[in-house]
Amino acid sequence: MWPRARAGGRGTQRRHVKRETPVLAAFAALFLCAFAYGAEKVRLADIVFDGLARLGRAQMLLTVGLRIGESYTEAELKAQIEADIERLYRTEEFESVGPFDACRIETADGGTRVTFPVVEKKRVATVLIQGGKPVGGDDFAKNLRTGRGKLVSPGDIRQDREMLLRRCAVKGYFFAEVDAVLDPMPQGAIKVTFVVSPGPCVRIHRITFVGAARAEAGELWEQMENQERDFWLFGLLRSGYFSSQKIESDVKQIRAYLRSEKGLLNATAGVEEIAFDPDREAMYLTIRVEEGPVHVLKGFDIATESAPGKDAHFTADRLIVQTKAERLIGQPYHGTALRNVTNKIVSMYREDGYLNCRVNLREPRVELEGTEATAIVRIEERDRVYARRIDIRGNYKSKDEVIRRELAFAPGDLVTQTKLQKSVSNLHELQLFTPASVDIRPIESTATAEGTDFLVQAEDGNDGQMLMGIGMASDLGVIGSFALRKRNFDIFDWPSSFADIPRSFTGDGQILALELQPGDRYSHYRLSFTEPYLVNRWYGLTLSGSRDISRRDTWDNSNWGGDVRLNRYFTFERDIFATLAYRYDYIDIGRIDVDAPEDAYDVEGVTRVSALSVGLTLNKYLFDPYAGPYKGYRVWANYEYAGGFLGAHVDQWKAQAGAAYFLPVYEHEDGTRHIVMASGTFGWMETHHNTAEVPIFERFFLGGPHTLRGFRSYGVGPHENGEEIGGTALVHGTVEYTFPLFVNFLRGVTFFDWGQLEGPYRDGGVQKWDNHRLTMSRMRTAAGAGLRISLMPLGMTVPISLYWGEVIDSMPDDREHSFLFSIGSIGF
């Protein structure tokens, strides 16, 4: 055996070799030399871990590679000890192990003993942050790597100090210092205290740009995340905290802005000086800009990579002409204008079915001499996209067919950008799915000669809506509201058990609506059912019944009614359709005072109305789940014939037409839009056969939050004894601008409304009718502003509108009302 006091020495042991021949003697000598240099193996009798207190010896024996009872040469033993030191370190249970020179290799009974000197890590008893108000005090300790019950780690403590320093810097404590104090606790635990010395709070008081001649300071400020502290609001809007991490990206953004938007393709920018006031509370940041010459656009270098054997779908000259890019030539290089050109190129390709087309605007080619630059555009055309299979995901309640029938394309169709946008718009307009989840995209990896698979993502939201409330208005009195609407109804999905009731009657896209609005002056009750796809996608059916009670100042109007409406669609997208409808109303006029209008006396008692109508509608718009229609137009016309061969008591006809145009003028990065909307409606009524005058309950009425704001509901047009009596000729419209105020849920509105309602009037005490009094000289106008709130109780959007309108032009009998609000279709 080779005894050692410390690892590293060598021992020898004598051997007695019997000399028989010189050859054997020489061989024995060589053999002895081999043993003398450590080739002899010795048995490992014991392993000791000197310093264990918290950990068990048995656990450590399983960790190391040395095994008691096995034999090792000196070299093997040394290598294994060094490897085991690394293994023990990797357990992260020790502050120190070894090193090798500190390990002891000693003779023991039955072999050799190896001793590892170790120092265990101690457990953290508690973590405190002293003076840590800038970082959130002790509450911030939960964000640290060093935590209660964990082992004390110098590396974790170092990283926590750096985190606290960064946190201080974010809050403006640029000169903060952080120390870690470790105090022993009973049972070998450690209390870790991070002592924060914040120093003064530093804020940016002024940012100065030096050398910027062609860019205003305000333009450059907008490119920076580091901002000056706002003075008047004491830092509430702009804190002014300086971030050393963000200043580098700020400088890059300024440089990119100058090159892209100002044509300064050689521009550079950098921090020239960071200065502080004597109290180290105010920072003065100076950024130097080197602009260089302004480069003008010389032309375009457009190259298209198309499929093998095919020519480019668009020539470079055609792209330049159709995107009107030639107007940029000779002008200062402008990145935003060029990106608009590339976006138009993308739209051109996608409108022709090249959905996977890629258009890249590369760095411009700058002439070595002069100040001209060429825009480099590279196009990856790829193949046209035909739909092969359409996969639906996320609809755990709605049937696949409910989604498929809203798509503007089917398997085998060429898919364009317009068809994708229309499909998404249709799904949003159903209001069955969570808005953020709706997405339609081709799966490029599935593209073959037969087509490409599409993935439609639409996660079911809460398809039921229940509203309850009570309100009061000067013109409608106290009114309660209970509305129950289920937009994903399935009349054939009956429950199989009592427990199945909550999941039944769901999934087919039908609409069931119940409205109960009792009030002291006005009450409305309605039940309706809509099957949007009757038999197939070309027909839709609506059935409804209603009960309305209106208690006016001098007379009451009670109405029972029902109607059937059948739609016939003419296009696959269902955006052009005709309507055939029939309604039957039972009207009872009673409680007529002496001051009531003569028109109320004329129809006292029960009157029946039987009417048939036809209409045509063209819907060419895109729908946003929060803002409503935002791009496109809607045109509609309707003609209704009552009485005559249909029977009942009233012989009249009514014609109406209207149009609306929607224009998105700006879109934010989060997808919210600024929208301009203009609309107009025209209506005309006359009698025939046995009816002399249009009954008061059939006439047009104007005014309120849905027609002419600034006037009370029904407050515009002919009046008698202070009571509105309606009219038979109507025109009204609006121009409004809506814009986002808070994400998608709050929008601002400015509007200009106009309208006129004409009908019966008195001339010398005699009532006359003249629809031709519908002239510009009698037009009412109002302007104002308001808010639109889109609440989503139970997952369904509930629109609430509040308006303030000021009347510009009115007539003597009109009744004005500046503040108006509405919840859904209910106006106050």
C-alpha positions in Angstrom: 0.0 0.0 0.0 1.0 3.7 -0.6 0.4 5.7 2.5 0.1 9.5 2.1 -0.4 12.3 4.5 -1.7 14.6 1.8 -2.7 14.0 -1.7 0.1 14.4 -4.2 3.0 12.5 -2.5 4.3 9.1 -3.6 5.1 6.1 -1.4 7.0 2.9 -2.3 6.9 -0.6 -0.9 9.8 -3.1 -1.1 9.4 -6.2 -3.1 11.6 -9.4 -2.8 12.2 -11.0 -6.1 13.9 -14.3 -6.4 16.9 -14.1 -8.7 16.8 -17.0 -11.1 18.2 -15.6 -14.4 19.4 -12.2 -15.6 16.4 -12.0 -17.9 13.9 -12.6 -15.1 15.8 -10.1 -12.9 15.5 -7.4 -15.6 11.8 -8.0 -16.0 11.2 -7.9 -12.3 13.1 -4.6 -12.1 10.8 -3.1 -14.7 7.8 -4.4 -12.9 8.9 -2.9 -9.6 9.4 0.5 -11.3 5.9 0.4 -12.5 4.5 -0.1 -9.0 6.9 2.5 -7.8 5.1 5.1 -10.0 1.6 4.3 -8.8 0.5 1.4 -10.9 -0.5 -0.5 -7.8 -4.2 -0.4 -6.9 -5.4 0.1 -3.4 -8.8 -0.5 -1.8 -11.0 2.5 -0.8 -12.1 1.8 2.7 -13.9 5.0 3.7 -15.2 8.4 2.4 -15.5 11.3 4.9 -17.2 14.7 4.3 -15.8 17.0 6.8 -18.2 19.9 7.6 -21.6 18.3 7.0 -24.3 19.6 9.3 -27.5 20.0 7.3 -27.0 17.3 4.7 -26.7 13.6 5.2 -23.6 11.5 4.5 -25.6 8.9 2.7 -26.9 11.5 0.2 -23.4 12.6 -0.5 -22.1 9.1 -1.0 -24.7 8.7 -3.8 -23.5 12.0 -5.3 -19.8 11.2 -5.7 -18.4 8.8 -8.1 -15.9 7.1 -5.6 -17.2 3.8 -4.3 -16.2 2.3 -1.0 -14.8 -1.2 -1.6 -13.4 -0.5 -5.1 -9.7 -0.3 -5.9 -8.0 2.6 -7.6 -4.5 3.4 -8.8 -3.1 6.7 -7.6 -3.8 8.4 -10.9 -7.4 7.1 -11.0 -8.0 8.2 -7.4 -6.7 11.7 -8.1 -8.9 12.1 -11.3 -12.0 10.8 -9.5 -11.5 13.1 -6.5 -11.3 16.1 -8.8 -14.4 15.0 -10.7 -16.3 14.5 -7.4 -15.4 18.0 -6.3 -17.1 19.3 -9.4 -20.1 17.0 -8.8 -20.5 18.3 -5.2 -20.3 21.9 -6.5 -23.0 21.2 -9.1 -25.5 20.2 -6.3 -25.4 24.0 -5.3 -25.6 22.9 -1.7 -22.0 24.1 -0.8 -20.2 27.4 -0.6 -16.9 25.5 -1.0 -15.6 22.0 -1.6 -11.9 21.0 -1.5 -9.9 22.0 -3.3 -7.9 18.9 -4.3 -4.9 19.9 -2.2 -7.1 20.3 0.8 -8.6 16.7 0.5 -6.9 14.1 2.7 -5.9 10.6 1.5 -4.9 8.5 4.5 -4.3 4.9 5.5 -7.3 3.3 7.2 -8.3 -0.2 8.4 -8.7 -2.3 5.3 -7.4 0.3 2.8 -7.5 4.1 2.2 -9.7 6.9 3.5 -10.6 10.0 1.4 -11.8 13.1 3.2 -13.5 16.0 1.4 -13.6 19.3 3.4 -16.9 21.0 2.6 -18.7 24.2 3.7 -22.5 24.0 3.4 -24.6 26.8 2.2 -27.0 28.2 4.8 -30.7 28.6 4.4 -32.2 32.1 4.1 -34.4 32.8 7.1 -35.8 36.1 5.8 -35.2 38.8 3.1 -35.6 42.5 3.9 -35.1 45.6 1.8 -34.0 48.5 3.9 -34.5 52.0 2.5 -36.2 50.4 -0.5 -39.1 52.9 -1.1 -37.9 53.6 -4.6 -38.2 49.9 -5.5 -41.4 49.2 -3.6 -40.0 48.3 -0.2 -40.2 44.8 1.2 -43.1 44.0 -1.2 -40.6 43.9 -4.0 -38.6 41.1 -2.2 -40.8 38.4 -3.8 -39.3 39.3 -7.1 -35.7 38.6 -5.9 -33.8 35.4 -6.6 -32.8 35.3 -3.0 -35.9 34.1 -1.1 -36.9 32.7 2.3 -36.1 29.0 2.6 -33.7 29.0 -0.3 -29.9 28.5 0.0 -27.7 31.5 0.3 -26.0 32.0 -3.1 -23.4 34.7 -3.7 -24.4 34.6 -7.4 -28.1 35.2 -6.6 -27.3 38.0 -4.2 -25.1 39.7 -6.9 -27.9 39.5 -9.5 -30.5 40.8 -6.9 -28.2 43.8 -6.2 -28.1 44.5 -9.9 -31.9 44.2 -10.2 -32.4 46.6 -7.4 -30.0 49.1 -9.0 -31.9 48.9 -12.3 -35.2 49.3 -10.5 -33.8 52.4 -8.7 -32.6 53.8 -12.1 -36.1 53.3 -13.6 -37.6 55.3 -10.8 -35.0 58.1 -11.3 -32.5 57.2 -8.6 -29.6 57.3 -10.9 -26.9 57.4 -8.1 -28.4 54.7 -5.9 -26.2 52.2 -4.1 -27.2 48.7 -2.9 -25.4 46.6 -0.3 -26.2 43.1 0.9 -25.8 42.4 4.6 -25.8 38.7 5.8 -26.6 38.2 9.5 -26.5 34.8 11.2 -29.7 33.5 12.8 -30.4 30.6 15.2 -30.0 27.1 13.8 -27.5 28.2 11.2 -29.9 30.3 9.1 -29.1 33.6 7.5 -31.0 36.9 7.4 -30.3 38.8 4.1 -30.9 42.5 4.2 -30.5 44.6 1.0 -29.6 48.1 2.1 -30.7 50.6 -0.5 -29.2 54.1 -0.5 -31.3 55.8 -3.2 -29.6 59.2 -3.3 -31.4 62.0 -5.1 -34.2 61.4 -7.6 -33.0 62.4 -11.0 -35.4 63.5 -13.8 -34.8 64.7 -17.3 -35.4 68.4 -17.3 -34.2 69.2 -20.8 -33.3 67.3 -23.9 -31.3 69.4 -26.4 -30.6 68.4 -30.0 -27.5 69.9 -31.5 -27.0 70.0 -35.3 -30.6 69.3 -36.3 -31.6 71.7 -39.0 -34.1 69.8 -41.1 -36.0 68.2 -38.2 -37.9 70.0 -35.5 -37.0 69.1 -31.9 -40.6 68.0 -31.3 -40.3 65.4 -34.2 -37.1 64.0 -32.6 -38.6 63.9 -29.1 -41.5 61.7 -30.4 -38.9 59.1 -31.4 -37.6 58.7 -27.9 -38.8 56.7 -24.9 -36.7 58.9 -22.6 -38.8 62.0 -22.2 -38.6 65.3 -20.4 -40.6 65.6 -17.2 -43.9 67.4 -17.7 -43.8 70.6 -15.7 -47.5 71.5 -15.3 -48.8 68.1 -14.2 -45.8 67.4 -11.9 -44.7 64.4 -13.9 -48.0 62.6 -14.0 -48.0 62.2 -17.8 -44.3 62.2 -18.4 -42.2 61.1 -15.3 -38.9 62.2 -16.9 -37.1 59.1 -15.5 -33.9 58.4 -17.4 -33.1 54.9 -18.6 -29.6 54.2 -19.7 -30.9 51.0 -21.4 -33.4 52.9 -23.5 -31.1 55.8 -24.6 -29.2 53.5 -27.0 -32.4 52.5 -28.8 -33.5 56.2 -28.7 -30.4 57.2 -30.6 -30.9 54.5 -33.1 -34.6 55.5 -33.6 -33.6 59.2 -34.2 -31.0 58.1 -36.7 -33.6 55.8 -38.5 -36.2 58.6 -38.5 -33.8 61.1 -40.1 -32.8 58.6 -42.8 -36.2 57.3 -43.5 -38.5 60.4 -43.1 -36.1 63.3 -43.9 -34.1 61.9 -46.7 -30.8 62.3 -44.7 -29.4 58.9 -45.6 -26.0 59.7 -44.1 -27.4 61.1 -40.8 -25.8 60.0 -37.5 -26.8 60.7 -33.9 -25.3 60.1 -30.5 -25.3 61.3 -26.9 -22.9 64.2 -26.6 -23.3 65.0 -22.9 -25.2 64.0 -19.8 -25.0 66.8 -17.2 -26.6 67.2 -13.7 -27.4 70.2 -11.6 -25.4 70.6 -8.3 -28.1 68.7 -6.3 -28.0 65.9 -8.9 -31.8 66.0 -9.2 -32.1 67.5 -12.7 -30.5 65.9 -15.8 -29.6 67.8 -19.0 -29.3 65.5 -22.0 -27.6 66.7 -25.2 -27.9 64.7 -28.4 -25.7 65.6 -31.4 -27.1 65.1 -34.9 -25.0 65.1 -38.0 -27.4 65.4 -40.9 -25.4 65.4 -44.1 -27.0 66.1 -47.5 -30.7 65.5 -48.4 -31.0 62.6 -50.9 -33.7 62.7 -53.5 -35.3 59.6 -55.1 -33.8 58.8 -58.5 -36.1 55.9 -59.3 -37.1 52.4 -58.4 -35.3 49.1 -58.8 -38.1 46.5 -58.7 -37.3 42.8 -59.2 -39.8 40.0 -58.9 -39.0 36.4 -58.1 -41.9 34.3 -59.6 -42.5 30.6 -60.0 -40.2 28.7 -62.3 -41.2 29.0 -65.9 -43.7 31.9 -65.2 -43.4 35.6 -65.9 -44.0 38.1 -63.2 -47.7 38.8 -62.7 -47.2 42.6 -62.7 -44.4 44.4 -64.6 -42.4 46.9 -62.7 -43.8 49.7 -64.9 -47.4 48.7 -64.1 -46.7 48.6 -60.4 -45.2 52.1 -60.5 -48.1 53.5 -62.4 -50.9 51.8 -60.4 -49.4 52.7 -57.0 -48.7 56.3 -58.3 -45.1 55.8 -57.2 -43.8 58.0 -60.0 -44.9 61.1 -58.1 -42.2 60.4 -55.5 -39.3 60.5 -58.0 -37.4 63.7 -57.7 -38.7 64.3 -54.1 -36.6 63.8 -50.9 -36.3 60.2 -50.0 -39.3 59.4 -47.7 -39.5 56.0 -46.1 -43.2 56.2 -45.0 -44.3 57.1 -48.5 -42.3 54.2 -50.0 -43.7 51.8 -47.5 -47.2 52.9 -48.5 -46.2 52.0 -52.1 -45.0 48.6 -51.0 -48.3 48.1 -49.1 -50.2 48.9 -52.2 -48.1 46.4 -54.1 -49.0 43.8 -51.6 -52.7 44.6 -51.8 -52.5 44.4 -55.6 -51.0 40.9 -55.5 -53.4 39.7 -52.7 -56.4 41.0 -54.6 -55.3 38.6 -57.4 -55.0 35.7 -55.1 -51.3 35.9 -54.2 -51.9 35.8 -50.5 -48.3 34.6 -49.7 -46.7 37.3 -51.7 -43.8 39.1 -49.9 -42.7 42.6 -50.7 -39.5 43.9 -49.1 -38.3 47.5 -49.2 -34.5 47.2 -48.8 -31.9 49.8 -48.0 -31.7 52.3 -50.8 -28.8 52.3 -53.2 -27.0 55.6 -52.8 -24.9 57.0 -55.6 -21.2 57.5 -54.8 -21.3 61.0 -56.2 -24.2 63.3 -55.8 -27.2 63.0 -53.6 -29.5 60.6 -55.5 -30.8 57.3 -54.2 -32.7 54.4 -55.8 -35.4 52.6 -53.9 -34.8 48.8 -53.9 -38.0 46.7 -53.9 -37.8 42.9 -54.0 -41.0 40.8 -54.6 -41.4 37.1 -53.8 -44.5 36.4 -55.9 -45.1 32.7 -55.0 -48.2 30.9 -56.3 -51.9 31.9 -56.2 -53.8 30.5 -53.3 -56.8 28.3 -53.9 -58.7 26.9 -50.9 -58.5 23.2 -50.6 -59.7 22.3 -47.1 -61.1 24.6 -44.5 -60.4 23.7 -40.8 -62.4 25.3 -38.0 -60.9 25.7 -34.5 -62.2 27.2 -31.2 -65.9 26.7 -31.7 -66.8 24.4 -28.8 -70.5 25.5 -29.0 -71.2 26.7 -32.5 -71.6 24.2 -35.3 -68.9 24.3 -38.0 -71.6 25.2 -40.5 -72.5 28.4 -38.7 -68.9 29.6 -39.4 -68.5 28.1 -42.9 -71.6 29.8 -44.2 -70.2 33.2 -43.2 -67.0 32.7 -45.2 -66.8 34.5 -48.6 -65.0 31.6 -50.2 -65.4 27.8 -50.4 -63.1 24.9 -51.2 -61.8 25.3 -54.8 -62.2 29.1 -54.8 -59.4 31.5 -55.5 -59.0 33.4 -52.2 -58.3 37.1 -52.3 -57.6 39.7 -49.6 -61.1 41.1 -50.0 -62.7 37.7 -49.4 -60.6 37.2 -46.3 -61.5 40.6 -44.9 -65.2 40.1 -45.7 -65.1 36.7 -44.0 -63.6 38.1 -40.8 -66.1 41.0 -40.9 -69.0 38.5 -41.2 -67.8 36.5 -38.2 -67.5 39.7 -36.2 -71.0 40.8 -37.1 -72.4 37.6 -35.8 -71.2 38.7 -32.3 -70.9 35.1 -31.3 -67.1 34.9 -30.9 -64.5 36.7 -28.8 -63.2 39.5 -31.1 -59.5 38.9 -30.5 -59.8 35.2 -31.4 -61.2 35.6 -35.0 -58.5 34.9 -37.5 -58.4 33.3 -41.0 -55.1 32.4 -42.6 -53.7 30.0 -45.2 -51.4 27.2 -43.9 -48.4 27.6 -46.2 -46.9 24.2 -45.3 -50.0 22.5 -46.8 -49.7 24.2 -50.3 -49.9 21.7 -53.2 -50.9 21.9 -56.8 -54.5 21.2 -55.7 -54.6 24.1 -53.3 -53.9 25.3 -49.8 -55.6 24.4 -46.5 -57.0 27.3 -44.5 -57.4 27.6 -40.7 -60.3 29.5 -39.3 -59.9 30.4 -35.7 -63.1 31.6 -33.9 -63.5 31.0 -30.2 -67.0 31.0 -28.9 -67.9 33.8 -26.5 -70.9 34.2 -24.4 -73.7 34.0 -26.9 -76.4 35.0 -24.4 -77.1 38.6 -23.3 -79.3 39.6 -20.5 -79.8 43.3 -19.5 -81.8 44.7 -16.6 -82.1 48.3 -15.6 -84.3 51.3 -15.0 -84.0 54.9 -16.3 -85.9 58.1 -16.5 -86.2 60.8 -19.2 -88.2 63.9 -19.5 -90.0 62.7 -22.7 -90.4 59.0 -21.8 -90.8 59.1 -18.1 -89.7 56.1 -16.0 -88.9 53.1 -18.0 -87.6 49.7 -16.9 -85.7 47.3 -19.2 -85.3 43.6 -19.3 -83.7 42.2 -22.5 -82.8 38.6 -23.2 -81.0 37.8 -26.4 -79.5 34.5 -27.5 -77.6 34.9 -30.8 -76.5 31.3 -31.1 -79.9 29.6 -30.6 -80.8 26.2 -31.9 -84.5 25.4 -31.8 -83.9 21.7 -32.5 -81.3 21.2 -29.7 -83.6 19.9 -27.0 -82.1 18.8 -23.6 -81.7 15.1 -23.0 -82.0 15.6 -19.2 -82.6 18.3 -16.6 -78.9 18.7 -16.2 -78.4 19.3 -19.9 -80.7 22.4 -20.0 -77.8 25.0 -19.7 -76.1 23.4 -22.7 -79.1 22.9 -24.8 -80.8 25.1 -27.5 -77.3 26.3 -28.6 -75.1 26.2 -31.7 -77.1 26.8 -34.9 -76.7 30.5 -35.2 -80.4 31.4 -34.9 -81.4 34.5 -32.9 -84.0 34.5 -30.1 -84.8 37.8 -28.5 -87.1 38.9 -25.7 -87.6 42.5 -24.8 -89.6 43.7 -21.8 -89.6 47.5 -21.2 -92.4 48.5 -18.9 -92.8 52.2 -18.2 -95.2 54.8 -16.8 -95.5 56.6 -20.2 -94.0 54.1 -22.7 -93.9 50.3 -22.6 -92.5 48.0 -25.2 -92.7 44.1 -25.3 -91.3 42.0 -28.2 -90.4 38.4 -29.0 -88.6 37.5 -32.2 -87.0 34.5 -33.8 -84.6 34.7 -36.7 -83.3 31.8 -38.8 -80.6 33.4 -41.0 -80.2 30.3 -43.2 -83.6 28.9 -44.0 -83.1 25.6 -45.9 -79.8 26.9 -47.4 -77.6 30.0 -47.6 -79.9 31.8 -50.0 -82.9 32.4 -47.7 -83.5 33.9 -44.2 -86.6 34.1 -42.1 -87.7 36.3 -39.2 -90.9 35.9 -37.1 -91.8 38.5 -34.5 -94.7 39.7 -32.3 -94.8 42.9 -30.3 -96.9 44.9 -27.9 -96.5 48.7 -27.5 -98.2 51.1 -25.2 -97.7 54.8 -25.4 -99.4 57.1 -22.8 -99.2 60.6 -24.2 -100.3 63.7 -22.5 -103.8 63.7 -24.0 -104.3 60.3 -25.5 -103.2 56.6 -25.3 -101.9 54.4 -28.1 -102.0 50.6 -27.7 -100.6 48.3 -30.4 -100.5 44.6 -30.9 -98.6 43.4 -33.9 -96.8 40.6 -35.7 -94.8 40.3 -38.8 -93.1 37.7 -41.1 -90.0 38.6 -43.0 -88.3 36.5 -45.7 -84.9 37.4 -47.2 -83.6 36.2 -50.5 -79.8 36.5 -51.1 -78.4 36.8 -54.6 -74.6 36.5 -54.0 -72.4 34.0 -52.3 -71.3 36.7 -49.9 -75.0 37.4 -49.0 -74.4 41.2 -49.4 -77.2 41.7 -51.9 -80.7 40.6 -50.9 -84.4 41.2 -51.4 -86.9 41.2 -48.6 -90.6 40.3 -48.7 -92.5 41.0 -45.5 -96.0 41.0 -44.1 -97.3 42.7 -41.0 -100.6 42.8 -39.2 -101.2 45.4 -36.5 -104.2 45.9 -34.1 -104.2 49.5 -32.8 -106.4 50.8 -30.1 -106.6 54.6 -29.5 -108.3 55.6 -26.2 -108.3 58.0 -23.2 -108.6 61.0 -25.5 -108.8 64.3 -23.7 -110.5 67.4 -25.0 -107.1 69.0 -25.7 -106.0 66.0 -27.8 -105.1 66.5 -31.5 -107.8 66.1 -34.0 -105.8 63.3 -35.6 -106.2 61.3 -32.4 -110.0 61.7 -32.5 -110.0 60.7 -36.1 -108.7 57.2 -35.3 -110.4 56.7 -31.9 -111.1 53.0 -31.2 -109.7 50.0 -32.9 -107.9 50.1 -36.2 -106.4 47.2 -38.1 -103.5 47.4 -40.5 -102.5 44.8 -43.0 -99.4 45.6 -45.1 -97.1 43.9 -47.5 -93.6 45.2 -48.3 -90.7 44.5 -50.6 -87.2 45.8 -50.2 -83.7 45.6 -51.7 -80.5 46.0 -49.7 -76.9 46.2 -50.7 -74.4 45.8 -47.9 -70.8 46.4 -49.0 -69.0 47.2 -45.8 -66.6 45.7 -43.3 -67.6 45.4 -39.7 -65.5 46.0 -36.5 -66.8 44.3 -33.3 -66.4 47.5 -31.3 -66.8 50.4 -33.8 -69.4 48.8 -36.1 -69.2 49.3 -39.9 -65.9 51.0 -40.7 -65.3 50.7 -44.5 -67.6 50.6 -47.4 -71.3 51.5 -47.9 -74.9 50.4 -47.4 -77.8 51.2 -49.7 -81.4 50.1 -49.1 -84.9 50.8 -50.4 -88.3 49.6 -49.3 -91.9 49.9 -50.5 -94.9 49.0 -48.3 -98.5 48.7 -49.5 -101.3 48.6 -46.9 -105.0 48.0 -47.4 -106.6 47.5 -50.8 -106.7 43.8 -51.7 -105.0 43.1 -48.3 -108.1 44.2 -46.4 -108.1 45.8 -42.9 -108.9 49.5 -42.3 -106.0 51.6 -43.6 -105.3 52.2 -47.3 -101.8 53.7 -47.7 -98.4 53.2 -49.3 -95.0 54.1 -47.9 -91.6 54.4 -49.7 -88.3 54.7 -47.9 -84.7 54.7 -49.1 -81.4 55.3 -47.4 -77.6 55.1 -47.8 -74.6 55.2 -45.6 -70.9 55.5 -46.4 -68.0 54.5 -44.0 -64.5 55.7 -44.4 -61.5 54.8 -42.1 -59.2 57.8 -42.1 -56.6 56.5 -39.7 -55.7 53.3 -38.0 -53.5 52.9 -34.9 -51.0 50.1 -34.3 -53.4 48.4 -32.0 -56.1 48.2 -34.7 -58.4 50.9 -33.4 -59.7 53.2 -36.1 -60.8 56.8 -36.8 -64.0 56.6 -38.9 -66.0 59.1 -40.8 -69.6 58.1 -41.5 -72.2 59.9 -43.7 -75.7 58.8 -44.0 -79.1 59.9 -45.3 -82.7 58.6 -45.2 -85.7 59.6 -47.3 -89.4 58.7 -46.7 -92.7 59.4 -48.3 -96.3 58.3 -47.5 -99.6 58.8 -49.2 -103.1 57.3 -48.9 -105.2 55.5 -51.5 -108.8 54.2 -52.0 -110.9 54.8 -48.9 -108.4 56.4 -46.5 -108.3 60.2 -46.5 -105.4 60.8 -44.2 -102.5 58.7 -43.0 -103.4 57.7 -39.4 -101.3 59.3 -36.7 -99.9 55.9 -35.5 -98.5 55.1 -39.0 -96.7 58.4 -39.6 -93.0 59.2 -39.5 -91.5 60.8 -36.4 -88.1 62.5 -36.1 -85.8 63.5 -33.2 -83.8 61.7 -30.5 -80.5 60.0 -30.2 -81.0 57.7 -33.2 -82.1 60.3 -35.8 -81.7 64.0 -35.0 -79.7 64.8 -31.8 -80.3 68.0 -30.0 -84.1 67.4 -30.2 -86.2 65.3 -27.9 -87.5 61.9 -29.1 -90.2 62.6 -31.8 -89.8 66.3 -31.0 -89.3 67.6 -34.6 -92.1 68.3 -37.1 -95.8 69.0 -37.0 -97.4 69.6 -33.5 -100.9 70.3 -32.3 -101.7 71.6 -28.9 -98.1 70.8 -27.9 -98.4 67.2 -29.0 -96.3 65.8 -31.8 -98.5 64.3 -34.6 -95.9 63.1 -37.0 -95.5 63.6 -40.7 -95.7 61.9 -44.1 -92.6 63.3 -45.7 -89.2 62.7 -44.1 -85.6 63.4 -44.8 -82.7 63.3 -42.3 -79.0 62.4 -42.2 -75.8 62.8 -40.3 -72.1 63.2 -40.7 -70.1 62.0 -37.8 -66.5 61.4 -36.9 -65.7 58.7 -34.3 -62.3 58.0 -32.8 -60.9 55.8 -30.0 -60.3 57.2 -26.5 -59.5 54.1 -24.5 -58.6 50.9 -26.3 -61.7 49.5 -27.9 -64.2 50.3 -25.2 -64.5 54.1 -25.3 -64.9 56.1 -28.4 -65.4 59.8 -28.9 -68.0 61.2 -31.4 -68.5 64.5 -33.1 -71.6 64.9 -35.3 -73.6 67.2 -37.5 -77.3 66.1 -37.9 -79.9 67.5 -40.3 -83.4 66.6 -41.0 -87.0 67.7 -41.8 -90.4 66.2 -41.2 -93.5 67.5 -43.0 -97.2 66.5 -43.0 -100.4 68.1 -41.8 -100.4 71.8 -41.0 -103.1 74.4 -40.4 -103.8 77.3 -42.6 -106.5 79.7 -41.3 -107.8 77.0 -38.9 -108.0 74.5 -41.7 -105.8 71.4 -41.6 -103.9 70.8 -44.8 -101.5 68.3 -46.2 -98.5 69.1 -48.3 -95.4 66.9 -48.5 -93.9 69.3 -50.9 -93.1 71.7 -48.0 -90.0 69.5 -47.7 -87.6 72.3 -48.6 -84.1 73.4 -47.5 -85.6 76.5 -45.9 -87.3 74.4 -43.3 -84.3 72.1 -42.6 -83.4 71.5 -38.9 -79.7 71.2 -38.0 -77.7 70.4 -34.9 -74.1 69.7 -34.0 -72.5 68.2 -30.9 -70.2 65.6 -29.4 -70.5 62.5 -27.3 -69.2 59.2 -26.1 -69.8 55.6 -27.0 -69.1 52.9 -24.5 -68.9 49.3 -25.5 -69.4 47.2 -22.4 -69.2 43.5 -22.5 -71.2 42.0 -19.6 -71.4 38.2 -20.0 -69.2 38.5 -23.0 -71.6 40.3 -25.3 -71.1 43.9 -26.5 -73.7 46.4 -25.1 -73.4 49.8 -26.8 -74.1 52.9 -24.6 -74.2 56.3 -26.1 -74.2 59.7 -24.5 -74.6 62.9 -26.6 -74.7 66.6 -26.1 -76.3 68.4 -29.1 -76.8 72.1 -29.8 -79.5 73.1 -32.2 -78.5 75.3 -35.0 -81.7 75.6 -37.0 -85.2 74.8 -35.8 -88.8 75.7 -36.3 -91.2 77.2 -33.6 -93.0 74.0 -32.7 -89.9 71.8 -32.3 -89.0 70.6 -28.9 -85.3 70.7 -28.1 -83.4 68.5 -25.7 -79.6 68.9 -25.5 -78.5 65.8 -23.5 -79.5 62.4 -24.8 -78.4 58.9 -24.2 -79.2 55.4 -25.4 -78.6 51.8 -24.4 -78.7 49.5 -27.4 -81.8 50.5 -29.3 -83.5 52.3 -26.4 -83.2 56.1 -26.6 -83.7 58.7 -23.8 
